[in-house]
Amino acid sequence: MSQRRPKKTLAWKPARELFETHLRAKRSSPLTVKAYLRAVQLLEERWTRPAAVTLAGLRELLVGLLTGKESRSGKPLSSSSVGKSVAGWRSFYRLLADEGHVELDPTSRLESPKNPKRPPGQALTVKEVQRLLNAADVPGKATALRDRAVTEVLYATGVRRAELCALDLTDLDHDERELTVREGKGGKGRVVPLTRSAYHQLQRYLEEGRPGLADPPVDKRGRRQTEGRPKDQHALFLTRFGSRIDPQTVRRILIALRERAGIKKEVTPHTLRRTFATHLLKQGASVRHIQVLLGHSCLSTTAQYLRLDAKDLRREILLRHPRERFQ
């Protein structure tokens, strides 16, 4: 790689703004943009300017994050979390190098921490899903109608948590009984069909629940309880304050339903996404179709979501293997 004199050494603020513009132009997901900018902030807290960062310094910071000496919480960070920071640093300096704002890329020989192999995440059984859905049936509560609709949509479509939160009213096609996911990972949108049950619960929520959430309650002073957040009339799912539902609210919804249903397994939006894929596969859907519905770019990613136990594998071999059938 030939060395060239940088045309202009940027300070942190303009460099960060250039990086953010670059990420949004690439249509990176909001979570990726947030994580990468947070990674750049770690560097900004330790060096006077982007060009002052060195490979040795980055390696020292990396070790400090893994041991907890350099983390904000003082606790060791996981290899996965530190790996995301390394990915952010690499993307940041690759941009600055391409634009001629740094002479050398300090991340060119920076190693990423190896992630220990983890067992595949759990999937719920059909009975556990039904218990989870039934736990949301609380008569007369607008939030209960929303919680049931949110859970039904997550299980019926396998959409990601951020994709669910970004849904607007216009993304629901009543005639075709479909949802258009416009804020997919990597800017890739897709259309996903809804089951009859999911569409029915969405209709109930839109007719009986959402109108009450769109008009938050009034406090003792006669003011709307908007919790300081602007209302969003276009959002499909709303909080009790009339604002667009956020990832933290979705997480709290599933935790409450899990406890109410008495399910011991962890239940997150990712759990329902994995459950959606696993149940489709068990019912005979092709991996290729599941890949399209999940919005994955490659089959290897889809494979991580498919959780089959030993009994399932044994049954499939006995039913489908040519040699078994011939015998």
C-alpha positions, 0 to 999 in steps of 0.5 A: 500500500503506497503512502500518501500525504493526507490532504487534511487532518480532521478533528474528531467532530468533523471526522465523526460527522463524515463517518455518520453520513457515510454509514447512513448513505450505506443504509446501515441499520440504526443499531449499527450506526449507534454502535459504530459511533459509540466505538469512535467515541471510545477513541475520541476520549483517549486521543487528541485527533484521529490521526494520533491513534496508533496500532499499539494504542488500539491493542492496549485499548482492546485488552483494556476493554476485555479485562474491564480496565478501559470499559465505562462500567469497569467490568470485562466486556464480551469478545462479541461486544469488543469485536463490534467496536473493532469493526467500527474502528476499521470502518471509520479508518477505512473511510478516512484513508480512502478520503485521504484524511489519514496517512496510515490506517492503524486498524490494518493489522488490528486483530479481532478477539475470537468469539467462543462458540456458543450453543444455538439459542433456544426456541419455544415449543408450540404449546409455549408460544400459545401460553405466551400469547394467552398471557396477553389476554387481559380484558379492557386494556389497550396495552394488552391488545397491543402486547398480543398483537406485537407477540403475534406479529413477531411469531408469525413473521420472524421480523427483527425487533428494530423492524417491528418498531419501525412499522407504520400504519401504511405498511399493513396491507389489509387486502393482501394481509401482508406487512411491508418491512421497509427498515430491514437490516442493510436497507433491504426491505421485504414483504411478509405475509401474516397468518389469520391469527396475527392479522385478526389480533392486529385488527383488534388492536387497531380498532379497540386498542390503538385509539386509546394509546394515540390519546395518552391519559391526562394528569392532574394538571390537565396535561397529556402524559407524553413522558417528554416524547413526541407522538407519532401518528404514523407508527403502527405500534404505540406506547401508552404515552402515544409515542412509537414503540421502542426496543426496550418496551418490546423487551419489557412486554415479552419479559412480563408475558414470559413471567405471566405464562410461567415459561422458564426459557428466555423469551426475546424478540430474537427467541420468537424469530428463531422459533418462527424459523424452526417451526416453519422448517419442522412443518416442511418449509424449505430453507430457501423460503425461510431465508427470504422471510427472515431477510437473510443474505446467505443461507449460513445465517439462516442455518443458525436460526434452525434449531432441531433436537435429536428426535427431530433429526432421527425422525427425518432420517428414518422417514426420508433417507432413501436407504431407510425407505428401501429397507 
